[in-house]
Amino acid sequence: MAISSHLARLRAMIGNELIQMPSVSVIVVDDHARLLLVRHAGHRDGWAVPGGAVEIGESPAQAAVREIREEVGVQISKPRLLDVLGGADYEVTYPNGDRVAYVTAVYQAGVVEGTPVPDHEEISELGWFSPPHLPGVDLNRFSRALLLATGHLAT
């Protein structure tokens, strides 16, 4: 689901204005210490750490599990909280003009069931990347800041 009914109602009232939103980002790591990165459908702003908004009534950990299941079709292990991040690097303007300032709970988890595949609704492509190769990867601003903050990307 690209946008919740709650957010759709808010957007109907405020248009594209900047809103602050709780979200999750999930650093999915495989048995070879590679990180799963995705490309979002509909806009090409580089590779990204998968995740999304926390829905009303949902804990951030539940959102992490749900987002990975919805976006790439796998079940992850119990997510481990790494950090909570926000600020200018986590502000996003979407192709439709909607502006969001995310405060993101960053989790790390492994895949316990399934093989990741893009849902082709929110995610158009995915790939596994080893940390030594991340500096040369075309990461979006949000994910670059997140991976730097969590120590997954060398400066």
Backbone as ProteinMPNN parsed JSONL, in Angstrom:
{"seq_chain_A": "MAISSHLARLRAMIGNELIQMPSVSVIVVDDHARLLLVRHAGHRDGWAVPGGAVEIGESPAQAAVREIREEVGVQISKPRLLDVLGGADYEVTYPNGDRVAYVTAVYQAGVVEGTPVPDHEEISELGWFSPPHLPGVDLNRFSRALLLATGHLAT", "coords_chain_A": {"N_chain_A": [[0.853, -1.177, 0.0], [0.711, 2.112, -0.961], [-0.052, 4.555, 0.24], [-1.578, 5.282, 3.305], [-5.046, 5.198, 4.374], [-5.512, 7.043, 6.381], [-3.388, 8.9, 6.03], [-4.049, 9.747, 3.473], [-6.446, 11.138, 3.995], [-5.416, 13.234, 5.569], [-3.739, 14.478, 3.672], [-5.676, 15.369, 1.902], [-6.654, 17.498, 3.298], [-4.424, 19.182, 3.802], [-2.893, 19.305, 1.538], [0.154, 19.405, -0.286], [1.822, 20.179, 1.768], [4.577, 20.196, 4.146], [4.854, 17.483, 6.32], [5.456, 15.837, 9.437], [6.441, 12.519, 9.984], [6.235, 9.344, 11.566], [8.381, 6.609, 10.919], [9.842, 3.555, 9.631], [12.964, 2.027, 8.913], [14.581, -0.671, 7.443], [17.391, -2.505, 7.735], [18.231, -5.096, 6.039], [20.053, -7.978, 6.313], [22.035, -10.495, 4.827], [23.313, -13.935, 4.971], [25.869, -13.585, 4.083], [26.687, -11.161, 4.916], [25.755, -9.122, 3.336], [23.822, -6.257, 2.318], [20.379, -5.653, 1.771], [19.075, -3.685, -0.717], [16.77, -1.417, -2.274], [14.968, -0.19, -5.16], [12.703, 2.387, -5.617], [9.501, 2.223, -7.105], [8.267, 4.291, -9.695], [9.816, 6.556, -9.178], [13.146, 7.544, -9.698], [15.47, 7.75, -7.641], [17.826, 6.69, -6.775], [19.375, 3.911, -5.0], [17.848, 2.432, -2.098], [17.281, 1.928, 1.433], [14.96, -0.429, 2.487], [11.625, 0.253, 3.76], [9.096, 2.136, 5.557], [6.113, 4.02, 6.421], [4.886, 4.153, 9.798], [1.911, 2.752, 10.763], [-1.242, 3.837, 12.172], [-1.876, 2.624, 15.418], [0.02, 0.668, 15.311], [3.116, -0.774, 16.274], [6.533, 0.416, 15.952], [8.298, -1.802, 15.512], [6.496, -3.765, 14.59], [5.7, -2.489, 12.253], [8.097, -2.574, 10.823], [8.398, -5.333, 10.26], [6.023, -5.745, 8.761], [6.36, -3.936, 6.568], [8.611, -5.003, 5.204], [7.619, -7.507, 4.503], [5.46, -6.722, 2.824], [6.771, -5.205, 0.8], [8.959, -6.726, -0.249], [8.327, -9.374, 0.097], [9.215, -11.25, 2.08], [9.737, -12.969, 5.24], [11.082, -11.592, 8.127], [13.628, -11.929, 10.694], [13.29, -11.267, 14.256], [13.262, -7.851, 14.478], [16.064, -5.775, 15.247], [16.534, -2.88, 17.038], [18.463, -0.193, 15.938], [18.881, 2.595, 15.824], [17.364, 5.878, 16.05], [16.435, 8.233, 13.777], [16.409, 11.532, 12.338], [15.783, 14.735, 10.769], [17.17, 17.108, 8.383], [18.278, 15.491, 6.311], [16.458, 13.477, 6.108], [14.176, 14.361, 5.0], [11.769, 14.24, 2.461], [10.686, 14.845, -0.831], [8.116, 13.892, -2.78], [7.377, 12.652, -6.149], [4.785, 13.616, -6.74], [4.708, 15.953, -5.364], [4.179, 15.918, -2.635], [5.418, 16.518, 0.612], [7.493, 15.209, 3.125], [8.772, 14.932, 6.383], [10.62, 12.625, 7.744], [10.834, 10.745, 10.762], [12.738, 8.232, 11.583], [12.788, 4.945, 12.767], [15.408, 2.841, 12.915], [16.04, -0.41, 12.018], [17.654, -3.651, 12.189], [17.738, -6.781, 10.57], [17.495, -10.278, 9.682], [16.667, -12.468, 6.931], [14.225, -14.891, 7.414], [12.417, -16.486, 6.149], [11.53, -17.152, 2.834], [12.285, -15.673, -0.413], [13.633, -12.654, -1.396], [11.734, -10.554, -3.504], [10.844, -7.914, -5.697], [7.838, -6.036, -5.136], [6.702, -4.702, -7.237], [4.856, -2.727, -7.076], [5.372, -0.793, -5.065], [8.096, -1.191, -5.017], [10.518, -1.493, -7.496], [12.847, -2.8, -8.112], [15.465, -4.805, -6.695], [18.454, -5.505, -4.796], [21.445, -7.128, -3.586], [24.067, -5.896, -1.609], [27.472, -5.661, -0.776], [29.097, -4.323, 2.114], [31.769, -3.13, 1.605], [31.453, -2.254, -1.024], [29.506, -0.323, -0.984], [30.168, 2.532, -0.904], [30.448, 3.234, -3.621], [27.935, 2.941, -4.677], [24.908, 4.169, -6.097], [23.229, 5.74, -3.976], [20.199, 7.0, -2.497], [19.718, 10.229, -0.899], [18.581, 10.044, 1.706], [19.018, 7.302, 2.404], [21.811, 7.151, 2.218], [22.579, 8.893, 4.312], [21.429, 7.495, 6.453], [22.786, 4.992, 6.391], [25.381, 5.866, 6.854], [25.072, 6.957, 9.444], [24.497, 4.68, 10.948], [26.77, 3.21, 10.764], [27.151, 1.454, 8.658], [28.124, 2.318, 6.296], [31.126, 3.488, 5.123], [32.84, 6.574, 5.669]], "CA_chain_A": [[0.0, 0.0, 0.0], [1.56, 3.284, -1.098], [-0.451, 5.598, 1.183], [-2.668, 4.81, 4.16], [-6.267, 6.015, 4.301], [-5.311, 8.151, 7.319], [-2.549, 9.9, 5.372], [-4.826, 10.298, 2.351], [-7.35, 12.149, 4.564], [-4.591, 14.395, 5.933], [-3.308, 15.145, 2.44], [-6.846, 16.055, 1.346], [-6.819, 18.751, 4.038], [-3.254, 20.065, 3.811], [-2.199, 19.303, 0.25], [1.539, 18.928, -0.322], [2.604, 20.773, 2.858], [5.484, 19.332, 4.885], [4.359, 16.872, 7.558], [6.398, 14.937, 10.086], [5.817, 11.205, 10.033], [7.044, 8.244, 12.081], [8.616, 5.583, 9.913], [10.864, 2.554, 9.919], [13.893, 1.616, 7.868], [15.05, -1.99, 7.845], [18.623, -2.98, 7.108], [18.134, -6.551, 5.942], [21.397, -8.504, 6.077], [22.006, -11.934, 4.544], [24.355, -14.751, 5.598], [27.173, -13.143, 3.574], [26.832, -9.779, 5.424], [25.325, -8.162, 2.322], [22.624, -5.492, 2.655], [19.338, -5.601, 0.754], [18.659, -2.336, -1.093], [15.661, -1.417, -3.226], [14.65, 1.011, -5.949], [11.271, 2.653, -5.521], [8.769, 2.355, -8.361], [7.698, 5.615, -9.935], [10.835, 7.607, -9.158], [14.508, 7.008, -9.725], [16.338, 8.604, -6.832], [18.919, 5.88, -6.262], [19.083, 2.754, -4.163], [17.331, 2.824, -0.789], [17.004, 0.94, 2.465], [13.505, -0.585, 2.509], [10.904, 0.678, 4.952], [7.896, 2.923, 5.285], [5.431, 4.696, 7.525], [4.25, 3.404, 10.879], [0.477, 2.995, 10.697], [-1.909, 4.062, 13.455], [-2.113, 1.407, 16.176], [1.083, -0.286, 15.026], [4.412, -0.441, 16.852], [7.569, 0.471, 14.917], [8.792, -3.148, 15.189], [5.48, -4.396, 13.746], [5.777, -1.826, 10.945], [9.286, -3.084, 10.14], [8.068, -6.669, 9.751], [4.994, -5.596, 7.73], [6.905, -3.276, 5.379], [9.465, -5.934, 4.455], [6.731, -8.523, 3.921], [4.714, -6.119, 1.72], [7.608, -4.678, -0.284], [9.843, -7.709, -0.88], [7.743, -10.702, 0.212], [9.897, -12.185, 2.963], [9.583, -12.848, 6.689], [12.379, -11.297, 8.737], [13.814, -12.255, 12.105], [12.896, -10.172, 15.14], [14.114, -6.709, 14.155], [16.844, -5.189, 16.343], [16.603, -1.427, 16.906], [19.815, 0.342, 15.877], [18.931, 4.041, 16.025], [16.211, 6.661, 15.614], [17.058, 9.335, 13.05], [15.561, 12.545, 11.727], [16.5, 15.939, 10.359], [17.089, 17.523, 6.979], [18.586, 14.39, 5.381], [15.34, 12.532, 6.083], [13.032, 15.017, 4.36], [11.582, 13.721, 1.112], [9.633, 15.41, -1.67], [7.721, 12.86, -3.729], [7.089, 13.177, -7.491], [3.504, 14.335, -6.773], [4.866, 17.192, -4.616], [4.016, 15.711, -1.195], [6.654, 16.678, 1.38], [7.453, 14.493, 4.395], [9.956, 14.89, 7.238], [10.526, 11.352, 8.449], [11.605, 10.341, 11.937], [12.763, 6.81, 11.269], [13.382, 3.942, 13.647], [16.217, 1.986, 12.045], [16.171, -1.774, 12.52], [18.413, -4.609, 11.408], [17.139, -8.114, 10.659], [17.82, -11.226, 8.632], [15.528, -13.16, 6.308], [14.017, -16.23, 7.975], [11.57, -17.26, 5.245], [11.247, -16.557, 1.543], [13.323, -15.072, -1.241], [13.175, -11.298, -1.727], [11.369, -10.152, -4.859], [10.131, -6.631, -5.634], [6.382, -6.137, -5.281], [6.389, -3.985, -8.479], [3.903, -1.655, -6.782], [6.214, 0.209, -4.411], [9.497, -1.518, -5.283], [10.695, -1.962, -8.872], [14.089, -3.559, -8.254], [16.21, -4.977, -5.453], [19.77, -6.109, -4.954], [22.267, -7.33, -2.386], [25.3, -5.126, -1.724], [28.41, -5.853, 0.336], [29.502, -3.025, 2.66], [32.894, -2.46, 0.955], [31.05, -1.69, -2.317], [28.467, 0.703, -0.8], [30.534, 3.908, -1.264], [30.278, 3.461, -5.051], [26.545, 2.702, -5.073], [24.063, 5.358, -6.23], [22.249, 5.728, -2.899], [19.49, 8.258, -2.319], [20.236, 11.025, 0.22], [18.038, 9.466, 2.931], [19.703, 6.05, 2.708], [23.232, 7.439, 2.452], [22.68, 9.437, 5.672], [21.073, 6.421, 7.375], [23.86, 4.001, 6.437], [26.502, 6.526, 7.535], [24.742, 7.104, 10.87], [24.485, 3.377, 11.602], [28.079, 2.579, 10.608], [27.163, 0.493, 7.557], [28.776, 2.967, 5.149], [32.327, 4.222, 5.527], [32.877, 7.971, 5.17]], "C_chain_A": [[0.893, 1.231, 0.0], [1.222, 4.364, -0.081], [-1.647, 5.089, 1.992], [-3.893, 5.708, 3.997], [-6.167, 7.218, 5.239], [-4.494, 9.271, 6.664], [-3.277, 10.532, 4.185], [-5.801, 11.365, 2.839], [-6.581, 13.413, 4.956], [-4.18, 15.187, 4.69], [-4.466, 15.897, 1.79], [-7.057, 17.409, 2.021], [-5.646, 19.711, 3.868], [-2.49, 20.104, 2.499], [-0.792, 18.752, 0.392], [2.408, 19.45, 0.817], [3.459, 19.733, 3.581], [4.811, 18.808, 6.15], [5.461, 15.99, 8.128], [5.709, 13.602, 10.304], [6.761, 10.172, 10.641], [7.18, 7.159, 11.018], [9.642, 4.586, 10.426], [11.719, 2.363, 8.678], [14.492, 0.302, 8.343], [16.279, -2.375, 7.036], [18.571, -4.5, 7.173], [19.507, -7.063, 5.513], [21.298, -10.004, 5.847], [23.176, -12.645, 5.23], [25.76, -14.381, 5.148], [27.464, -11.696, 3.968], [26.509, -8.729, 4.363], [24.026, -7.506, 2.763], [21.66, -5.501, 1.477], [18.961, -4.139, 0.52], [17.611, -2.438, -2.187], [15.643, -0.123, -4.031], [13.134, 1.171, -5.904], [10.655, 2.823, -6.909], [8.27, 3.789, -8.498], [8.676, 6.765, -9.823], [12.208, 6.969, -9.009], [15.437, 7.935, -8.953], [17.462, 7.808, -6.195], [18.422, 4.719, -5.429], [18.71, 3.22, -2.769], [17.257, 1.629, 0.151], [15.486, 0.794, 2.505], [12.886, -0.127, 3.825], [9.669, 1.46, 4.569], [7.293, 3.475, 6.556], [4.897, 3.711, 8.552], [2.769, 3.758, 10.846], [-0.105, 3.192, 12.097], [-2.205, 2.725, 14.115], [-1.034, 0.354, 16.039], [2.366, 0.16, 15.731], [5.435, -0.316, 15.72], [8.105, -0.909, 14.536], [7.798, -3.904, 14.305], [5.507, -3.8, 12.339], [6.972, -2.345, 10.145], [9.006, -4.443, 9.503], [7.071, -6.566, 8.597], [5.572, -5.009, 6.444], [7.762, -4.225, 4.552], [8.623, -7.021, 3.796], [6.004, -7.942, 2.701], [5.607, -5.773, 0.536], [8.434, -5.729, -1.002], [9.443, -9.156, -0.614], [8.47, -11.708, 1.079], [9.528, -11.931, 4.424], [10.968, -12.606, 7.266], [12.409, -11.781, 10.187], [13.357, -11.077, 12.954], [13.825, -8.985, 14.882], [14.78, -6.12, 15.402], [16.992, -3.693, 16.089], [18.049, -0.958, 16.954], [19.876, 1.817, 16.265], [17.578, 4.64, 15.656], [16.775, 7.948, 15.035], [16.016, 10.289, 12.488], [16.407, 13.744, 11.354], [16.42, 16.139, 8.862], [17.358, 16.39, 5.988], [17.436, 13.401, 5.22], [14.041, 13.191, 5.61], [12.98, 14.577, 2.908], [10.469, 14.502, 0.427], [9.344, 14.373, -2.747], [7.386, 13.47, -5.089], [5.771, 13.951, -7.585], [3.548, 15.642, -5.983], [4.68, 17.056, -3.116], [5.373, 15.785, -0.511], [6.49, 16.027, 2.748], [8.807, 14.612, 5.086], [9.828, 13.63, 8.081], [11.366, 11.356, 9.718], [11.57, 8.824, 11.851], [13.469, 5.983, 12.337], [14.103, 2.956, 12.732], [16.434, 0.634, 12.721], [17.12, -2.559, 11.628], [17.796, -5.983, 11.631], [17.668, -8.978, 9.526], [16.553, -11.838, 8.075], [15.421, -14.546, 6.94], [13.135, -17.106, 7.079], [11.327, -16.484, 3.964], [12.491, -16.036, 0.842], [12.838, -13.695, -1.643], [12.902, -11.109, -3.218], [10.628, -8.828, -4.755], [8.635, -6.816, -5.854], [5.88, -5.481, -6.563], [5.26, -2.975, -8.307], [4.673, -0.501, -6.151], [7.681, 0.039, -4.786], [9.624, -2.091, -6.695], [11.895, -2.882, -9.035], [14.703, -3.722, -6.866], [17.539, -5.629, -5.757], [20.467, -6.233, -3.615], [23.614, -6.656, -2.62], [26.202, -5.383, -0.517], [28.902, -4.484, 0.806], [30.717, -2.379, 1.982], [32.535, -1.791, -0.381], [30.051, -0.54, -2.181], [28.909, 2.124, -1.163], [30.347, 4.231, -2.752], [28.862, 3.282, -5.559], [25.781, 4.025, -5.109], [22.935, 5.281, -5.204], [21.478, 7.04, -2.879], [19.993, 8.942, -1.044], [19.836, 10.429, 1.57], [18.845, 8.232, 3.335], [21.191, 6.247, 2.946], [23.422, 7.946, 3.882], [22.426, 8.343, 6.701], [22.21, 5.413, 7.513], [25.129, 4.58, 7.06], [26.267, 6.561, 9.033], [24.826, 5.775, 11.607], [25.803, 2.62, 11.442], [28.152, 1.537, 9.513], [27.868, 1.025, 6.314], [29.956, 3.753, 5.687], [32.308, 5.63, 4.924], [33.971, 8.187, 4.172]], "O_chain_A": [[1.745, 1.376, 0.876], [2.127, 5.033, 0.418], [-2.6, 4.541, 1.438], [-3.782, 6.844, 3.535], [-6.68, 8.292, 4.926], [-4.865, 10.442, 6.736], [-3.128, 11.727, 3.93], [-5.974, 12.389, 2.178], [-7.04, 14.527, 4.704], [-4.267, 16.415, 4.668], [-4.257, 16.951, 1.189], [-7.57, 18.346, 1.409], [-5.847, 20.923, 3.796], [-1.532, 20.866, 2.367], [-0.564, 17.765, 1.092], [3.611, 19.192, 0.836], [3.119, 18.551, 3.625], [4.271, 19.575, 6.947], [6.295, 15.463, 7.39], [4.561, 13.541, 10.743], [7.939, 10.118, 10.288], [6.225, 6.835, 10.313], [10.225, 4.75, 11.498], [11.255, 2.517, 7.548], [14.869, 0.171, 9.507], [16.216, -2.548, 5.819], [18.828, -5.107, 8.213], [20.052, -6.644, 4.493], [20.583, -10.707, 6.562], [23.933, -12.028, 5.978], [26.739, -14.812, 5.758], [28.377, -11.074, 3.425], [26.938, -7.58, 4.473], [23.227, -8.105, 3.483], [22.074, -5.372, 0.325], [18.572, -3.438, 1.454], [17.566, -3.416, -2.933], [16.22, 0.89, -3.636], [12.385, 0.219, -6.122], [11.225, 3.488, -7.775], [7.894, 4.417, -7.508], [8.398, 7.854, -10.326], [12.389, 5.988, -8.288], [16.104, 8.792, -9.532], [17.999, 8.22, -5.167], [17.226, 4.562, -5.185], [19.178, 4.258, -2.302], [17.181, 0.479, -0.28], [14.783, 1.803, 2.554], [13.541, -0.121, 4.867], [9.244, 1.453, 3.414], [7.891, 3.403, 7.63], [4.509, 2.59, 8.223], [2.411, 4.934, 10.895], [0.484, 2.757, 13.086], [-2.715, 1.805, 13.477], [-1.158, -0.738, 16.592], [2.662, 1.354, 15.775], [5.232, -0.878, 14.643], [8.345, -1.166, 13.356], [8.202, -4.605, 13.377], [5.355, -4.519, 11.352], [6.874, -2.536, 8.933], [9.34, -4.671, 8.34], [7.245, -7.221, 7.569], [5.308, -5.518, 5.355], [7.65, -4.249, 3.327], [8.886, -7.409, 2.658], [5.936, -8.592, 1.658], [5.236, -6.022, -0.611], [8.605, -5.657, -2.219], [10.138, -10.075, -1.048], [8.358, -12.911, 0.843], [9.076, -10.848, 4.795], [11.917, -13.319, 6.941], [11.374, -12.009, 10.813], [13.069, -10.004, 12.424], [15.039, -9.1, 15.05], [14.159, -5.985, 16.456], [17.511, -3.284, 15.051], [18.78, -1.279, 17.891], [20.806, 2.244, 16.95], [16.75, 3.983, 15.025], [17.505, 8.672, 15.712], [14.885, 9.897, 12.201], [17.613, 13.761, 11.597], [15.696, 15.431, 8.162], [16.728, 16.337, 4.931], [17.441, 12.583, 4.3], [12.952, 12.649, 5.796], [13.996, 14.542, 2.214], [9.435, 14.786, 1.031], [10.225, 14.021, -3.532], [7.137, 14.672, -5.18], [5.645, 14.848, -8.419], [2.553, 16.365, -5.927], [4.994, 17.991, -2.381], [6.351, 15.2, -0.978], [5.499, 16.249, 3.443], [9.853, 14.42, 4.466], [9.027, 13.573, 9.014], [12.47, 11.902, 9.744], [10.521, 8.204, 12.022], [14.59, 6.285, 12.748], [13.484, 2.317, 11.881], [16.941, 0.552, 13.84], [17.363, -2.197, 10.477], [17.38, -6.313, 12.741], [18.215, -8.477, 8.543], [15.487, -11.736, 8.682], [16.403, -15.287, 6.997], [13.11, -18.327, 7.234], [10.964, -15.308, 3.996], [13.58, -15.969, 1.411], [11.737, -13.567, -2.179], [13.721, -11.454, -4.07], [9.857, -8.633, -3.816], [8.215, -7.648, -6.658], [4.727, -5.69, -6.94], [4.763, -2.427, -9.291], [4.633, 0.627, -6.641], [8.422, 1.018, -4.863], [8.934, -3.046, -7.051], [11.959, -3.658, -9.989], [14.495, -2.895, -5.979], [17.736, -6.222, -6.818], [20.133, -5.549, -2.648], [24.227, -6.814, -3.675], [25.749, -5.329, 0.626], [29.102, -3.584, -0.01], [30.706, -1.163, 1.792], [33.227, -0.872, -0.821], [29.775, 0.149, -3.162], [28.092, 2.878, -1.693], [30.111, 5.387, -3.102], [28.608, 3.454, -6.752], [25.983, 4.892, -4.259], [21.833, 4.822, -5.507], [22.036, 8.088, -3.206], [20.623, 8.3, -0.204], [20.666, 10.323, 2.472], [19.302, 8.13, 4.474], [21.773, 5.573, 3.795], [24.319, 7.486, 4.588], [23.127, 8.267, 7.71], [22.561, 5.022, 8.626], [25.874, 3.859, 7.724], [27.162, 6.232, 9.811], [25.193, 5.748, 12.782], [25.934, 1.501, 11.938], [29.133, 0.797, 9.442], [28.171, 0.268, 5.392], [29.811, 4.578, 6.589], [31.82, 5.838, 3.813], [34.133, 9.296, 3.663]]}, "name": "protein", "num_of_chains": 1, "seq": "MAISSHLARLRAMIGNELIQMPSVSVIVVDDHARLLLVRHAGHRDGWAVPGGAVEIGESPAQAAVREIREEVGVQISKPRLLDVLGGADYEVTYPNGDRVAYVTAVYQAGVVEGTPVPDHEEISELGWFSPPHLPGVDLNRFSRALLLATGHLAT"}
